[in-house]
Amino acid sequence: MKAFYKICLVLLIIGGINWGLVGLFSFNCVGWLLGGSASILSRIVYVIVGVAALCAIPDLFSSDGDSV
């Protein structure tokens, strides 16, 4: 389970960097790399990052801190 949370963390970092680039420079790196923000590949990446964020929510409320 520890590897799962690390994968989620990496995906969240990728998403955070992408949102930072969008906010600072109006540059969507995921869209640029995968053929536009409306392409099916970009949408798949957005969904995967969103699922990773949902999977990381329980870790916010855990008291042991062993998951990551």
C-alpha positions as CSV (number, residue, x, y, z in Angstrom):
1,M,0.0,0.0,0.0
2,K,3.0,2.3,0.6
3,A,3.9,2.2,-3.1
4,F,0.3,3.1,-4.1
5,Y,0.4,6.3,-2.0
6,K,3.8,7.2,-3.5
7,I,2.4,6.8,-7.0
8,C,-0.5,9.0,-5.9
9,L,1.9,11.6,-4.5
10,V,3.9,11.7,-7.8
11,L,0.7,12.1,-9.8
12,L,-0.4,14.9,-7.4
13,I,3.0,16.6,-7.9
14,I,2.7,16.4,-11.7
15,G,-0.8,17.9,-11.4
16,G,0.3,20.6,-9.1
17,I,3.2,21.6,-11.3
18,N,0.8,21.7,-14.3
19,W,-1.7,23.9,-12.5
20,G,1.2,26.2,-11.4
21,L,2.3,26.6,-15.0
22,V,-1.3,27.3,-16.0
23,G,-1.7,29.9,-13.3
24,L,1.7,31.6,-13.8
25,F,2.2,31.4,-17.6
26,S,-1.1,30.2,-19.1
27,F,0.9,27.1,-20.3
28,N,-0.8,23.7,-20.0
29,C,2.2,21.3,-20.1
30,V,0.0,18.2,-20.1
31,G,-2.1,19.5,-23.0
32,W,1.1,20.6,-24.8
33,L,2.7,17.2,-24.4
34,L,-0.4,15.2,-25.3
35,G,-1.9,17.1,-28.2
36,G,-4.1,19.7,-26.6
37,S,-6.1,19.9,-23.5
38,A,-9.2,18.4,-25.1
39,S,-7.4,15.4,-26.6
40,I,-8.3,12.0,-25.2
41,L,-4.8,11.4,-23.9
42,S,-4.8,14.7,-21.9
43,R,-8.3,13.9,-20.5
44,I,-7.1,10.5,-19.4
45,V,-4.1,12.0,-17.6
46,Y,-6.5,14.6,-15.9
47,V,-8.8,11.8,-14.8
48,I,-5.8,9.7,-13.4
49,V,-4.5,12.7,-11.5
50,G,-8.0,13.4,-10.1
51,V,-8.4,9.8,-9.0
52,A,-5.0,10.0,-7.3
53,A,-6.2,13.1,-5.4
54,L,-9.3,11.3,-4.3
55,C,-7.2,8.3,-3.1
56,A,-5.0,10.6,-1.1
57,I,-7.8,12.2,0.9
58,P,-7.9,9.4,3.6
59,D,-4.2,10.0,4.2
60,L,-5.0,13.5,5.4
61,F,-7.0,12.0,8.3
62,S,-4.7,9.2,9.2
63,S,-2.9,9.6,12.5
64,D,0.0,7.2,11.9
65,G,1.7,8.8,8.9
66,D,2.9,5.4,7.7
67,S,1.2,5.6,4.3
68,V,3.7,7.9,2.6
